[in-house]
Amino acid sequence: MTSFIFYSFLTLGILLGSHYILYFTTVRVFNINRTGVKRTLQFAVAVLMISYFLSAIFLRLSSNLVTIIFSWISSLWMGLWLHLLPVLPVFWLVVAITKNEKSAPSMRTAFGVFVGLALAVTVYGALNAFSVTVKRLDVQLADLPDHWNGKTVVQLSDVHLGSIRGLRFLRGVIDKVNDLEPDLIFITGDLFDGMGANLHTFAEPLRELSASRDVFFVTGNHEGYLGLTEPLATVEQAGMRILNDEVVELDGLQIAGASFPEFSTANKTRSVARMGEAIDPTKPCILLYHTPTDVAESSSGRAEQQASTYLEPDIDFSFARKFRVDLQLSGHTHEGQIFPFTYLTQWIFGGYHYGLHEIDGFSLYITSGTGTWGPPLRTGSKSEIVAITLRQPTPLSRSPQP
């Protein structure tokens, strides 16, 4: 809890400090001296600083055209601000170094160049974020029945449907998924963005997700931000199968789904243990869990669980090793989403922030996610749909190691 408070104050300090630097820089560059103009600029910068938080409140109260437009503006500003954050110190450094040079560009020219660079990166990030790619990979599962060899399963995660990622985006994702003709579809949390929206409007399009066998869903942290009632009702209306700390078997292939612990009952420890005991170690098992961490068995309070998930993640994976899980599918990290946060998530999750990893006999795949959260930008990763072909181990991989 102490770490959570520390990082919250650190984030607030960066937010306040960077917006003050933006105000100070604008005043200096354009020689603004009039009190009325300064106060207007102060008010504008203050509104921009809290605009994303305001948009969340407005959307929770009412999701309409005005609040959605305001949400777009605030989200794009957050993206531009993140790219201005490293630019402004560099701008002042250049000004300080070249202030005595006769050939140095004017402050306004230099400021325009740096702001233009931040704008260009933001535009690129917006275009990149809405270009969803299909990531294909093969994964070998021990004791995989012949029936499942060569079959395709699709993973979606962190779609974040809501005011930014709406019906048009969802239909594009559905078309790409259905073109893959998957046998199973796994949605590993954060299907909704938690900012407030008329979620029932997504139910019918989501019913169009087509898998020859089934579509499975587990909760992420953002489903809980809305309160689980509406998200789960929408998922059920869409015909998906919700896994809440339980295991199902399909022709010899086990699918285990663990709900995000922050929004589960107080008996999470007991339910996770029962799920593990229900896994047959002689049959292959795919575990769906939102975060690329060990399946939480803690019964501590929600605040402590959230803080540990974000700031001190458990990457021991003792649950998967103990109950012989073959493949864990997770998301949550967005692979940083915006540069340089890619390096931050890599550090926080000990390298388990993206891609396929082999850990003590089981595989872990962390997707960068299909949508975005916060700024609708991607400058540090790609939006993806994951298509996994299940394979039986080759004779070489079955042979014992010397």
Secondary structure by P-SEA (a helix, b strand, c coil): caaaaaaaaaaaaaaaaaaaaaaaaaaaaaccccaaaaaaaaaaaaaaaaaaaaaaaaaaacccaaaaaaaaaaaaaaaaaaaaaaaaaaaaaaaaaaccccccccaaaaaaaaaaaaaaaaaaaaaaaabbbbbbbcccccccccccccbbbbbbccccccccccaaaaaaaaaaaaaacccbbbbccccccccccccccaaaaaaacccccbbbbbbcaaaaaacaaaaaaaaaaabbbbbcccccccccbbbbbbccccccccaaaaaaaaaaaaccccbbbbbbbccccccccccccaaaaaaaacccccccaaaaaaacccbbbbccccccccccaaaaaaaaaccccccccccccbbbbbbcccccccccccccbbbbbbbbbbbccccccccccc
